[in-house]
Amino acid sequence: MKQFSTLKKVISGLTLSVVLVASSVASTYAAPKQPAPPNGDKQVSGPQAKPPIEPGSVDAKATEKLGTTNQLKVNSEGKLDAKPLTGSVANVDFTSFYNYCWKNFVYTPVYNNTGSTQYLHILVWNQGQYRDLYTSVAAYSYAYPSFYGIEGTYYAYMYVWNGSSYQYDEYVSNNNTCNVSVSRTYDTGGWVQLKIQNTGTAYATQISTELAPYPGSGTYTGTQYDYPVAGGAAIYRWFYVGTQPYGINSFTYGSSNYPYFFTGDH
């Protein structure tokens, strides 16, 4: 019992030490009250484009294959050899596609402007291979066929069930390129400014984090989220680092792009 009592005291002492150390670290790295950035600029400026639909949130459900598909002839890349044909089903159409950096994900939405459920076979060719999905879309509704791992140019084909086979209805060419660059444009007087540009064609979520000296979340410290517009319009974001050595990391969420690291010593 004496040994057990001694052990309890040791554990209690260790726990107290951990608490004291954590408290000391927190007080050491707590960001002081920050002045406005140089020239009175805002914390962040530039256009943001958060996707209207989160990837993976409304994926069309797979259905059973009802029969054969009368596929059109395509070349080795999946592109039509001839001029696209007129669709076989009126008022069942692709709508604007959504491209994402996250897992190289794409939605190929379909709108059914008829009074009955339509059964679809969607094929997406990319880099010489295709993925496909059998699904359905209710009357006067949207369906969101989804595909992962689509990089660069891709070709989407829609075939609609006519009671005996899936017949060609529509063909669309699109592109999913994830390309986000981050550069440091200001680094003096306790302030660092990052320039974030999405020069690709996909929706991107850029996560930038001050790792040191002030990792705690704050107006100009900690982790910040940006949604740079595809096409290259720049976002400028300020971080306060004071007079300490600093480290800032910025990466594109869910993508295979390399992260950016910025370090310095003020």
N, C-alpha and C positions, 0 to 999 in steps of 0.2 A: 504494500500500500504506500510505503514511503517513496519507493521508486516511481510509482504512478503519480503521486503528488508532485514530485520533482519534475516529471515529464510534463505535467500540465502547466507548471510554471514556465518551463522552457518554451512550450508552444505559445503560451500567452505572451511571453516576451517577444518571440519572433513575429507574432501577429501585430503587436504594437509597433515593432520596428518597421514592418512593411507599411503600416498606416502612416507612420511619421515620414518615411522616405517618399511615399506617394504624395503626401501633402506637401513636402518640400519641393518635389519635382513640379507639381502643379503650380505652386506659387512662383517658382523660378521661371517657368515657361509661359505663364499667363501673359497674354498680350496686353501691353499698356493701352491706355486710351489713345486712339490713333487720330492724328490730324487729317485734314482732307488731302487727297493725293496732289502731286505737283500740278500747278495751274488750275487747281480747283476742279479737276475732272471727276466724273462720276466713278463709282466702283467698277462699273462695266458699261461699255457702249458698243453700239453696232447691232445689226439685225439678228434676231433669234428665230428659229423655225422648229418648234417642237412638233413631232409628227401628230397628226390628228387622230391616228389609230396606233396604239402601242403594238409592236410586233409580237405575234403569238397570242393576242388577246381575243381574236374573233375568227380563228381558223375554221374553214369549212370542214365539215365532218365527212369522212370517207364513206362511200356506199358500195354495195356489191356491184360487180361488173354484170351488166345486163346482157351483153352480147359482143359481137365483133365491132371493130372500128374500121371504117373505110379511110385509112390514112392517106394523106397526100404524099406525093413523092418530094423528098427534100434532098439537099446535098449533104456532104459529110459534116458540115457545121450545123445542120438543122434548118438551113434557110431554104425557102421554096425555090425550086428550079425555074418556075414560071411565074407569071403575074398572079397575085392572089385572086382566088375565085370569089364570086359573090356568095354570101352566106346562105345556108339552106333554111334557116329559121329566122323569121322576122321578129324583132323586138326582144331578142336574147343577145346581149352584147357585152363585150369587155368595156369596162370604164377605166379611168385613170389608174395606172399601176402605182404601187408604193414600194420604193427601194430603201433598204436599211443597211447600215454598217453592222448592226447587231447580227452576228452569225451569218452574214451575207444573205439576209432574208429578204424575200419579196412576196408581196400580195399581188395577185392578178384578179381583181374584183370583177364580178359578173352581175349585171342587172337583168332581171327577168320582168319585162313589161307585158307579160301575158297573164291570162286568168287561170293558168294551171302550173303545177310543179313541173320543172324541166330537169332532166337527168343529163349530166355532163361527163365528158371525158376531156380533161385538160392535160396537154403535154407541153413541157417546157424544155427546149433544147439549150444547152450551154456547154461550151468548150467541147463540142463533138459528141456529147452524150445527152440523153433526155431522162427526165423524171416525169411521172404522170400521176394523176389523181382522178378517181371516179367519185363524183359527188353530185349533189342536187341543189337547186335553188327554187325556193317557194315562189308562188305567184306574187307579182308586184314587190319583189324583195331583192336584196343583194346577197350574194355569197362571196366568200373571201378565200379562194384556193390559195394555199401558201406553200412556199418552197424554200428550203435552206441551201446554203452553199452555192448560191448563184453569184458568179463573179464576171464582170465585164458584160459584153453583148449577149443577149439571150433572145430566143424566139418562142412565143407562146401561141399554142393552137387550141381552139375550142371546137369540140365535136358534141353534137346534141343528139340524144336518143330519139328516133322516130317511130319506135315500136318494133323495129326489126334489127336495127343497127345504129351505131353512132355515126352521124353524118357531119362533114365539115361545116363549120359555121363562121369562124373568124380567125384571123392571124394578126399578131402584133409583134413588132420588134422593139426591144427596149434595152436599157443598159443599167447595170448596178455596179458602180465603182465607188469604193470607199477610200477617200484620200483627204486626210485632215493634217494640216501642217501647223506647228506651233513654234513661234520664235520669240525671243526676248528683245523688246524694243526700248526698255528703260531700266537702269540698274544703278541708282545713286540716291543718296539722302535717305536711306531706309526704305526705299520703295522699289518694287520690281513690277514692270508691266509686261504682260504676255499678249501677243497677237495671235489669234486663232482663226484659221481659214479652212473652209471646206471647199476644196476645188474638185470634188467628185460629183456624183449624181445621186447619192444616197443620204437619207436622214442620218444624222450623227448626234450622239450624246458625248460631249467632251467633259471629262472629270479632271479638274486640276486641284491639287492638294499641296498646301504648304506643310512639308514634313518637319521643318525646323526653321526658325527657333520657336514658332508659335503654331503648333499643330491643332490647337483647340479651335473649334468652329467660331467664326466671328464675321463681321462685315467684310474685313479685308484679310482674314486669316482662315486657316482650316481648309475644308473641302468645299469647292464651288462647282456648279453645273452650268454648262452652256450648250446651246443647240445651234451651231453655226449653219447658216443657209448654204445649201449646195449652189455652187457657181462661183464662190470665192470672196463674197463680201466679208470684210474682216470684223471680228469682235476683239475689243481691247479690254483686258481685265487687269486690275491693280491688286498687288499683294503687299502688305506691310511686313517688313522683316527687321526693322530697327537697325541696331548696330551689331547684331550677332551674325555668325556664319549661318547661311541659310541653305535650304534645299527645297525645291518645288518639283513635283511630278505632274505630268499631264498625259492622259491616255484616252483613247476612243473606246467607250464602253462596248464590250462584246465583240470587238473586232480583232483581227490578227495583226493590225498595225503595231509597229514598235512604239513604246511610250517615249515621251520626251522628258529629260531631266535637266534642271537648271540649278547650279550651285554658285555660291559667291561668299565673300567675306567682307562685311562692312566694318 
